[in-house]
């Protein structure tokens, strides 16, 4: 698998593979496979989420499509010129990302939305290959601490040198790592992440790309 950015037939994590099989029985129309990255193949903004949601990406087959987390994300992408529409409805809705791509640290739906460390590590080579394919000067936007740590690991750096913090920017070799709280329902409902905070992050991403 080394060197590949995605494998729709991957079943290297036994717990995740078995869980997807169970979910497919309950929801036969759902995607229930590894969810591919979505967006511009030559993008200089790579957004890294945690994992597909049960009734979002796991259903639709597109990252952050069909659940609450995607509402804020696609609206911000559109507002800052990274998407052709402010809402992602389904894989055939014609939406395009502009100089942006969305991927996940873990490509398969985990039980209770919580992948274990071994699953994050097993999936990390896909993320490493995807980051290695980025052009110099790209910005990697990590949504949440797990995505942040997955990016640091994928680039072979020490976690102690890269602490997660909302709005933090760090040099990551030829790229820059930008952090944001994840746009989950929990974070938005509790006020930990507001729409204004999230839009500020995308404004910063745009500034970094244009600097």
Rosetta blueprint (number, residue, H / E / L):
1 X L
2 X L
3 X L
4 X L
5 X L
6 X L
7 X L
8 X L
9 X L
10 X L
11 X L
12 X L
13 X L
14 X H
15 X H
16 X H
17 X H
18 X H
19 X H
20 X H
21 X H
22 X H
23 X H
24 X H
25 X H
26 X H
27 X L
28 X L
29 X L
30 X L
31 X L
32 X L
33 X L
34 X L
35 X L
36 X L
37 X L
38 X E
39 X E
40 X L
41 X L
42 X L
43 X L
44 X L
45 X E
46 X E
47 X E
48 X E
49 X E
50 X L
51 X L
52 X L
53 X L
54 X L
55 X L
56 X L
57 X H
58 X H
59 X H
60 X H
61 X L
62 X L
63 X L
64 X L
65 X L
66 X L
67 X L
68 X H
69 X H
70 X H
71 X H
72 X H
73 X H
74 X H
75 X H
76 X H
77 X H
78 X H
79 X H
80 X L
81 X L
82 X L
83 X E
84 X L
85 X L
86 X L
87 X L
88 X L
89 X L
90 X L
91 X L
92 X L
93 X L
94 X L
95 X L
96 X L
97 X E
98 X L
99 X L
100 X E
101 X E
102 X E
103 X E
104 X E
105 X L
106 X L
107 X L
108 X L
109 X L
110 X L
111 X H
112 X H
113 X H
114 X L
115 X L
116 X L
117 X H
118 X H
119 X H
120 X H
121 X H
122 X H
123 X H
124 X H
125 X H
126 X H
127 X H
128 X H
129 X H
130 X H
131 X H
132 X H
133 X L
134 X L
135 X L
136 X L
137 X L
138 X L
139 X E
140 X E
141 X E
142 X E
143 X E
144 X L
145 X H
146 X H
147 X H
148 X H
149 X H
150 X H
151 X H
152 X H
153 X H
154 X H
155 X L
156 X L
157 X L
158 X L
159 X H
160 X H
161 X H
162 X L
163 X L
164 X L
165 X L
166 X L
167 X L
168 X L
169 X E
170 X E
171 X E
172 X E
173 X L
174 X L
175 X E
176 X E
177 X E
178 X E
179 X E
180 X E
181 X L
182 X L
183 X L
184 X L
185 X H
186 X H
187 X H
188 X H
189 X H
190 X L
191 X L
192 X L
193 X L
194 X L
195 X H
196 X H
197 X H
198 X H
199 X H
200 X H
201 X H
202 X H
203 X H
204 X H
205 X H
206 X H
207 X H
208 X H
209 X H
210 X H
211 X L
